[in-house]
Amino acid sequence: MRTGTIASLLVVVILASAGAGYFVGANSLVVRSVVTTTVTGPLSTLGTNESCALPTGNSGGIGLELTNRSIPVANAKITVEVIGSCNGISPVVLTEDKVATDSTGWVYMCTNYNGICSITINLAGHQYSLSIPLFPGGGSIVYYDLWNNSEAVIPVPGTTTTTTTTSCTISAEGFLLMKVLNGSNNEPIGSLPVHVEARYPACPPNPAYDDDLGTFNTNASGFLNLSGTYNWFYLSIGHGHEIYSVNASLSAGALTCVIFPIPSGNLNITQGCDPARYFAP
């Protein structure tokens, strides 16, 4: 058991285009205010057989950039303690670790804990101390310059991924009425085989796809009547030695009218038509 006072220093940083302070990238980080929280009382270190029931939403930890006159300080030896609550007892040293900055002056620590990250930097016979609050669901980026003992803490909120699933149904059919004529005399062509494929529209979570509906024959008056929850019909008509293609789009609840003279192929397609007028002689 040991006693001590841990001071938690949280510096609120405001990004500005210019001003006093020190530079990170292209922005000047200006220290505007300091909020200090002090934790006092006996500190105990967990024994080898003790464990903590940690709360959910633990911290993402601390990312520390260590500089001296804005020059990165590599291989700086750092002692890290996490001060927090364990099984209703507080304050407790939850974990201790020894880390070092990398070649760019960065080091990451205190992940998966809540409480205070107590950082002690030992460099060239000097000791520097920082105490950074850990908050659930996020982390903090800390910029610390040894020359002027300046510290900036930037909270980094945790990220939340939200998945939204949208489903749909197609409740209204579309209709197609096609009349096939002999282009030479405008007489209807009956009993003419027409191969039909249809496209279902995209309806989440299902993508658009094509369906082969088979072959249908025109009636004695040359008409072919089709319907369904589709947005396209692809029609192939074989007559003589030729194959003709008709692609007609549909609208839900509406009628699409097609007049197709063979062999001229002068196709006429109208959506939302009045069949009595459209097909009138």
N, C-alpha and C positions, 0 to 999 in steps of 0.2 A: 504494500500500500504506500502511495506517495501523495503528497498534496501539491497543489499549484494553482496558478491562475492562468487561464487561457483567454487571451484577448482576440476577439473575432473582428477583423477589420474589413469592412465592405466598402469599397470605393465606387461611387456612382459616376459613370463616365458618359459624357455627352459628345457625340461626333460633331465636329465643326470644321469649317473650311480653313480656319486659321485660329491662332491663339496660343497662349502659353501651354507648356506641357512637353510631350515628346511625341514622335511620329511613329505610326504603324501603317505601313503602306503609304497611300496618298492622303490619308486623313489625319488631322491633328486630334489627339485624344486629350481633352481638357478636363482636368480634375475639378469638379464643381463642389462636391460635398463629401463628407466622410461620416459614416454611421458606425459607431463602435459598440459591439456587444461583448460583455465580459461574462465568462463562465467561471465560477469559483467553487471551491469545495474539494473534498478528497478525490484523488484520481486513483483508480485501481486498474491493473492490467489483467486481462483474462488469462486464466491458467491454461495449461496444455489440454485439459480435459473439458474446458468450458466452451460453450457455443452460444450464439445469440440467435433468437428468432427475429430476423431482420424484417422490417415492414416492407410492404410492396411499394413499387415506384421508386426504387433506389436511385442514387445520383449517378450521372454519367461520368463523374469525376472531375479532375482538374487537368487542364493543359497549361503548362508553364513555359514561357519563353524567358530565358535568363540572358541579360545583356550587360555590358559595361561600356558606357558611352555609346550606346546603340550598336555595339559590336557583340555578336553572339559569343557566349561563354560555354565552351565545350567541356565535357567530362567533369562538371562540378558535382561534388559528392553531396547528396541530400538525404537527410533522415526525415521520414514521414510517419506521423501518427494520426490516426482518426479518433477523435474524441466524440463520444456519443452516448446513447442509452442502450443498455442491454438488460432485457428481461425486467424492465421496470427500475433498474438501478442506473443513476446518472450522477456525475459524469464518469465514463469508463473509457479506457484506452481499448478500442475495439481491435485495432491491428497496428503493427509497427513494420516498417520496411525501410530499406536503404536502396536508393536509386541514384542515377547520374544522368546529366544532360547529354544529348547526342551531339554530333558534330555541328548541328545547326543551332544549338542552345536550347532545344526543346526537350521536355520530359512530361510523361503522363502518369497520373497517380490518383489514388483515393477513389477508384471506381467501385460501384456497387455498395456504397455505404451512405448513411445519412449522419449528419452531425457537423463537425468542424475538421477540416484537413489542416493539421498543424505541420508546418514545413520549416525545417532548420537547414540552412545552407552553410557548409563549411568550406571556405576557400581562402587559401594563402594566409592561414592563421586568423582569419576573421570569421565571425558567425553572424548570419542574418536570419531573422525569424519572420514567418508569415503565418497567419491564421485565416483560412478562407472557408466561409460557410458552404456546406454542401446542401443542395436542395433537391427534393424528390423529382424524378422525371426529367432532369436536365443536367447540365454541367456548367463549367465556367472556364473561360480563357483568361489567364493571368499574364500580364506583361510586367516584368520586374527588372529595373536597371540598378545595378550595384553602385554606380558612380554617385547618383543623386538620391539613392534610396527611394525611388519613386515606384509606386505600385498602382496598376490599373486592373480592375476585375470586371470582366464583361460576362454577364450570365448568358448562357446559351440554352434556350428552352428545348425540351425534349420534343421529338417528332412523333406525331400520331398518324398512323395510316388508317384511312377509312375506306372500306370497300362497299360500294353501293351496287346492289343488284337490281336491275330493272327487268321486269318481265312484261310481255304484252300478248294480247290475243287479237286476231283479226275477226271482227264480228260481222262485216258486210262483204258480200260477194260482188265481183265484177262480172259483167255480161258482154258477150260478143256474138254478133249476128252477121254472118258473111254470106253473100250471094255470089256464086260463080257463074259467069256468063260466057257464051261463045262470042268472042269479039267480032266475028264476021257478021252475025245476024242478031246479036243480043238475046239469043234464046238461052234459057237456063240449062246448065249441065247437071243432070241428076246422077245419083249413084257414083259420084266421083270420090275415090279414096283420098282422104286428107290426113296426113300424119301430124299429130299434135304433141308439142312439148310446151310446158308451162314453167314460169319462174315464180317461186314463192318469194315475197319480199322479206327483207331482214326484219326479224321480230325478236329482240333480245329475250333470252340469251342465244337464240338461234340465228345463224347468218342466212343470207339469201341463198337459195339453191334451186336447181332445175329438176323438173320431174317429167319423165316420158309417160304421157297419158295414153298412147296407142294410136290406132287409126280409126277414123270415123268417116262415114259416107254422107255426101250431100243428099238431101231429099229430092223428090221429083221436081220441086220448084227451084232446085239449085241452092237451097239454103243449108247452112251449117250453124247450129246454135250451141254455144259453149258458155260455161259459167264456172266460177270457183273463186276461192280466196287467193287469187294470183294478181300480179301486176303486169305480166306479159304473157302473150301466147306466141309461140313460134310454129308456124304452119308450113308444111311441105306438101306440094300438090304435084302429082305426076300425071301428065296428059300427053299422049303420043310418045314422042321421044324426048320430051323436055320435062324438067323438074323446076317448079316455081316456088319461091319462098315468100311468105308474108309474115312480118313481125308487127304485132299490134299490141299497144299498151292498154291497160285497163285502169279504171277508177272505181273505187269501192262504191257499190250501190248505183252505178251508172252503166249505160249501154254504149258499147262501141260498135259502130256500123262499118262494114267493109263491103265494097263492090270490087270484084276482081274479074276483069274480062281476060279470057285466054283466046289466042296466044299473045295479044298485044301487051298485056301486063301493065296497063294504065291503071294503077291501083288508086282507089279512093277510100280514105279512112277518116271517119269523123267520130269524135267522142261526145257523149251526151246527146245523141241524135234522137229524132222522132222517126221510128221505123216506117210509119204509114206514109210520111212525106219523103223520106230518104229513098225508099225502094219503090216509089210510085213510078209507073211507066212513063 
